[in-house]
Amino acid sequence: MMTRILLPTDFSDNSVEAIEYAMKTFKEVDCTFFLLHTYTPPVYHTEYLIGSPGQIGLGDIMQDSSTTQLEKLKKRLEDQYDNPRHSLVIHTAFNTLISEISDTVEREGIDLIVMGTKGATGAKEILFGTNTVHTIKKAKCPVIAVPPKFEYEAPKEILFPTDYEIEYKKELLQMFLAIAEQHRSRINVMHVHTGYDLSADQEKHKAELEKLLGDQALFHEMPDNAIVRAVNEFQVKSKINLLVMVQNKHTFFERLFIEPVIKKIGFHVTVPFMVLPQV
């Protein structure tokens, strides 16, 4: 089975680092990588759409430039990695990135998106660039966001925080399990407890998870000292190489992006962060 991975790029250092992360992590796997770049004219007026003479041709110039840069990047990656298991396809589109990602995931049957957390402008105080946040929230397949200047480490130690509020189906965890199996990773399941016992449903979900993860998993109970602090502390104590979460409405996942408290304590994602959509 060929794994199909979408790699959005704006040619920034961080986006290229994310592409290299994907190629290294999946080096033993048969993959087709789709290098995607989107462009919209800086002056996106209605007259552009109705074909004002001044704007005609601007899109073509941008498309040529996008295609040329993608071809160059593709060649560089092929020369550098020279992996017979991998093939690279380039795709350029006159569209917004988010909308093109959705279309491509659908059209090409994408299994995973790997992207940088910052765009070309990479403001330091922002945790994830807006494109990354929107992609994570909307994607119908798993997303791995790679922080800038991440020195490559194979995902040997994985941290998987959970509140056991959702049902764990095999299809939800498929890509995550494939990575863990391939790298013989240890999965640290971290439950942040609020002082109450688990409900019957939570117990059931925990049992499902234990069955799916098998002997690759260690289960940890953490006191409720704010999920973000617990994650940060755990990352510091154990050398975690990959953080994995399920994107669902009730969990702390939503809070990570919404609550201003994040700004205060600083959610230090210094390792790649994988988000699984709820199927």
N, C-alpha and C positions, 0 to 999 in steps of 0.2 A: 504493500500500500504506500503510495506516494503521499508524503505530508506536504500540504500546501500552505505556505507562510507568506503573509503580506507584510512588506517592509516600506512604510511611508517614509519619504525623505524630503528635506528641504535643503539638503547638501550641507547642513551645519555639521560641526564636529560631533555633536551629541547624536545626531541622527545616523551618522556613519558608524559611530561606536555601537549603536543599537543593532545595526545590520551585522556588524562583525560579531557581536554577542550571539546573534541567532545562528550564524554560520559555524561558530565554534561549539555552541551547545548542541547543535544537531549534526555534528560532523560525521557521526556514524549512521545517520538516517538518510534514506532516499527522500530528497526534498525538491520541490519546485518553489523558488523564491520569486515573488512578484515585487519588483522595485517600482514604487509608485511616486510620481511627482505631479502635483496639480498646480495650475496657474490661473489667475484671474487678472485682467488688465487693471493697472492701478486706478484708472479712471473708468469705473464700471457704470456708465451712464445708459439711460434708455436709448440715446441715439446710437450707442454701440450696437444695441440689439436690432435697431431698425436700419442699421447699415449706413451711418453717417460717413461721408467720404473721408473725413479726417481720421476716423478710427479704423477704417478697413485695413486689413493687413497687420495690424498690431498683434492680434491673436496669433497669426501665422508665425510672426517673428518670435513671439514668446514660446510657441509650440516647438519651433526649431531649436531654440536655445535649451528648452527643457529636455528634448530628445537627445541633443548633443551631450548635455551634462550626464544624463542617465547612461548613455552608451559608454561614456568615459568611465563612470563609476563601475558599470558592469564589467568592463574590460579589466579595470584595476583589481576588482574582487576575484575575477576568474584567474588572473595571473598570480595573485597573492595566495589564494586558497587551493586552486587547482584540484578540486575534489570531484572525482567522477560520479559521486552519488548526488551531486547538486546540479541543478540547472537554474539559470537566471532568466527571467522574462522582464522586459521593461514596459512600463505603461505610463503614458502621460495623458492628462485630461484637463480640459477647460472646465473647471468646476471648483466648488469649495472642497477642502480636504475631507471634511466629515461626510459629506454627501457621496463623494467618490469612494471613500472607504466602504460605506454601506453597500453601494452598488457592486463593488468588486467582490466583497465577501459573498454576496448573493450569487453573482454571475460565475465566479470561479470556484465556488465551494471551498472557501478559505477555512483552514483549521485553527489558525492562530495569527494574531497581529503582534509584531514586535516593533516598538518605536521608542524614540528618546523621550525624556520627560520635559525637555526644554526645546523651544524652537531656536531659530537663528539669533533671536534677541536675548534669550536666556536671562531674565532678571533674577538676581540671586534670591530675593525674598519670596519668590513664588515657588510653591512646592512642585506643582506640575503646570506646564503651559496649558492654555485653554484647549488647544487641540487634543492634548492627551486626556484631559478630564472629560471632554465631550465624547471622545472615542470610547473611553472606559465605560461611560454611562450608557452609550447607545449600542455598543457592539453586541452582535449576536454570537460571537465566538470569543474564546479567551484572548486576553491582551497581556503582553509583558511590556512594562515601561522600564527603560534602563536609564539610571541617573547619569549625569555628565561625569566624565573622567573615571568611570568605574573600571578598575583594573580587573581584567577577566578572572573569574573564579568559576569553576564548574559548580553547578548547584548540588553540592553534596549534603549540605545541612539546610533543610527547608523549615521555615516557621509558618504554621498554619493556624492563625487565631480563629476561634469559632465560638458561637454562643449556643450551638446545638439547636438552633431554632428552626432549621430547615431540614428537609429530607435529603439525604445524600444518595443520589442515583449515580450509577456507573457512568452514564453519558456526561453528567455534569463534570465529573472528575477525570474524564478520559485523557485529555492532553496533559494534565498535571501528573497523572499516574504514569503516563508514557515517559515523561521527563525523569521522574523519580526512579523508575525501573531501569532506564538506560544508564543513569549515573549512579545507580545503587545508593541513592540518597537516603538519609535518615529524615523522617518527617516528624517534626516536633509539633504536635497538636496542642495548642494552648487554649484552655478555657479560662476566661476571666469570670470568677464567680462573685455573685453579689451577696453572698451570705445565706442565700436560700438553697434548699436542696433542688436537684434537677427535677423537673416535672416528668410525668410519665412519657410525654412526647419527646422531651429532651433525652431521656434515657434511651428511648427507642432509636433516635437519630444517632446517638453516640455509638450504640451497638452496630448500627449500619456502617458507620464510619470505620469502626474497628475491623469489621469484616472486610471492607473494601481495601483498607490500607495494609492489612496483614501485619507481618512482623517488621515492616519498615518503619512503623510508627511508635513514637513514645508519647504518652499522654501526660500533660502537665496541668495542674490547677494553679491559677494565679489569683491572689487577692484582688479585689476590685479597687485598685488605686489608679483608676482611669485607664482605659484600654490603651491609650496612646503611650502613656508612661510605661505600662506593663510591656508593651511591644518593644519600646526603646531599651528598657532594662534587659529584656531577654536577649535582644540582639547583641548588646554589649557583653553579656555573660557568656553566651555561646556564639561561636563564630558562624553566624547565619549567612548563607550566600543567596537565598531567594526567599522572598516573603510572598505568601499566597493567601488570597481572600476570595470569598464568594460575594458577588455583588447582589445584595438583596435588601429589600426595603426596611426590614426591622433592624438590621445589624448596625454595628458601629461603623460599618463601611461607609454608609451615607453620612454619618457624623464627621468622618474624616474630612469630607469635602465641604461640609456646610458649617460646622461649628467654628466660631472665632477662637474657641479654646485651643484649636490646633496651632494658631499663630503664636499663642502664649507659650505653650510648652514645646513647640517645635517637633513636628513628626519627622524624625530623621530617617528618611528612606535613603540609606546609603548603599543599598543593594537593589537588584532588579525586583520589581513588584508585579506579581502576576494576579490578574483579576479574572475570576470565572463568572460568566453570566449565569443567572439562574435559568435553566432550560425550561 
